[in-house]
Amino acid sequence: MSTKRYNAVIFDWDGTVMDSTHSIATAIRLASGDLGLEVPSMTLASWVIGLSLESALYRAVPDLGAEQMPLFLERYRHHFLQRDPHIKLFDGMLDFMNELKARKVVLTVATGKSRVGLDRVLQNVNLGTYFAATRCADETQGKPHPRMLYELIEELSLTPANVLMVGDTTHDIVMATSAGLDSLAVTYGAHDPKTLSSAEPTYMVDSVAAMRELILQRI
């Protein structure tokens, strides 16, 4: 168990900060049905969350061909955007972000979302000014490759030993480990506790309240 102190926290977005797992998985399943493809289980559709969108779709829908991808993406976005206005931050997350900001913790985001998607949601929830920098899967290498973490560390001149990565999938944990960062897995998102444990996160919690308590004790 690490006893390090952190001065920067890198958050995954979907399933970690925002309660969007069910909406993303449902949109994947509905788009599969629209194209007459085998509809993945909710478990599989949730497992791929956090990967870049096209990588996620090829994993979740194995019989999806490259020539079908543009139409699939159109149907996926149609279904997701119908749900997008109703997706909320997890309860307690906004207050926690305000606490971290007040304590001068450097906050960043590393997400599988597109730049357009992240910018839209940051504007919707009025959190854009909270983050010193953000990285999206369509502007660098997607998870679990650590490049987006390397880029954030370099851009903000962070010390890896003092940075904590928070995410709800093994993709986040593997990415953090590859970049030499400690990681905090949250079990209320896309991946279950057993799956997350297999990636050997530094810490694991089951709620926003537990995450808040752990992080505030270590900054």
Protein Blocks (a to p, Z undefined) as FASTA:
>chain_A
ZZbdcfbdcddfehplpccklmmmmmmmmmmmmnopacddfklmmmmgoiafklmmmmmm
mmlcfklmmmmmmmmmmmmmmmmmmpccdehklmmmmmmmmnopacddddfbdfklmmmm
mmmnopmmmpmbdcdfklcccdfbfklmmmmmmmnopafklcccddfbfklmmmmmmnop
acdddfklmbcfklmmmnopabdcfbfklmmmmmmmmZZ
